[in-house]
Amino acid sequence: MWSFVFCLLIAGAAAAPWWLESRRQKIDKAARKNAAGKFVSLGRGVTHYQWSGPVRGPVAVLIHGLSTPSVVWDEVGEGVGMLGYRVLTYDLYGRGLSDAPRGPQDASFFVDQLTELLDDQGIEEEITLVGYSMGGAIATAFAARNTHRMKQLVLLASAGVATKESGFSEYCRTNPIIGDWLFGTFGARRMLGGLKTSTPRNPKILAAQKNELQRQGFLRSVLASRRGILADMLEQEHREISRADVPVFAIWAADDHVIPIGSIGRLVEWNRTVRQEQVDGAGHDIPYTHSAEVVSILRGLFLERYE
């Protein structure tokens, strides 16, 4: 009798992440119908995107990070638009209102999504890429493979140079099967706990983050990205960008506990021409806690470049 009960308990525990995932919501037609922006079907699924800024002008593509969708760019995107840029933002696969396909999420996975989106939108001119956190790694990978399409690269608290991660995240990333089970069972709870104990946040950003924790495929995508693009340091990509003379600007948050400020030194070893700025008092959520400072730096960099 007791052995039977024990087996049931073991089976129930093993099935916990799949049961929890089944209770989360799929992205339904109503959510997409009421959303700002548009949707396009690309090679691996539907992608949510939005244009802002003037009708004419150079194109700036803003790429968000690991766990916060494109809404993270609302304030910075508005500022970049006021600098005369046509601003394109989009939700990475597995985030926001884009589909969450299964499989590895390495550099090619994200570069393909961006390439297909640009092609769909008919963007043939040189572009400015602005990448935040994991989005910085994606922007770097794209730029290294498409130097001919690049006007300039802007990295904001960018991954791909140096990162920190919790012991829990590292264990889940480096241990398949058991790591999948742990992250599927406890990942959402840990991420929600982090939101509750973090610094005050923009209510719109906080709502978007909580919504993602309730969507099917989100946790799977986060873990796949940690095992994929976030597991790589992009030294060779940065050296290729440097050889191609693509202008690179990097903005770092002085109090960032995710991307260490020591990235400044490492990046300049890889690219001697990189321009770098530091925002004092800013943490990793710099795009929406210090958006005015970020836009001010971008204004100075862009105007200086085109004087």
C-alpha positions, 0 to 999 in steps of 0.5 A: 500500500505504502509503496503504491502511494509512494509511486503515485507521489513520485509520478505526480512530482515528475508530472508537475512541470507539464501540469503547470504548463497545461494550466497556462494560457495560449495566445488567443486571437482576442489578445492579438486582435486588441494589441497595438502593432501588427503580426506576420507569419515567419519561418518559425511562427507568428511575430508581433511587431510595431512601427513608431516614429516618423514615416520617413527617416533612417531605420532603427530596430530595437531588440528586447531581452530575455524575459521582458517583451518589446514594451520595454522599449516604449519610452526609449523608442519614443525618444529615438523616434524624436531623433528622426528614426523610424523605429521597429520593435518586435517580440522575440519568439517565446515572448510577448505576443509572438509564437513560442516554437520548440527547439534550441534558441541559439544565435541562428534562431534569433538572427533568422527571425530578425532577417525574415522580419526585415525582409518582410518589411522591405528594409534594404537600407543600412540599419541601426540596431539597438539591443538590450541585454539578450537583445544585445547578443542578438544584435551582435550576432546579426551585425557580425553576419550582416556587416553590409546591412549595418549603419551602427550598433548600439548595445545597452547592458548587453549580454555576450560579453560577460554575465552573472547568473544565479546558482539555480539558473546555472544548474538548470542550464547545465543539467538537461532533464533534471534542469528542465524539471526544476525550471518548469516546476519552480522557474515561474515562482522564482521569477515572480518572487524576483519581480516582487522584491525588485526595485519599483517598476513601471506598472506596464512593464510589470504587468507584461512580465506577469502576463508572460509567466502565464503564457505557454512556452515562455519558461521553455523559451527562457531556458532554451535561450539560457542554454543557447545564445546566452551561453556564448561569449561573442568575442569572435563576433565583436572582432568581426564587427570591428574589422568591418568598421561598423560603429559600435556604442555601448551603454552600461548600468553602473549598478547592474547585477546581471551584466557586470560593469567589468564588461567595459574592459573586456569589450574594448579588448575585442573592439578598440574603436567602441565608444562606451558610456556608463549610467550611474545609479542604474540597474539592469532595468535601465531602459525604463528606469533611466530612459531619459538618460539613455536617450540623451546619450543616444542623441549625443552619439548620433548627432556627433556621428552625423555632424 
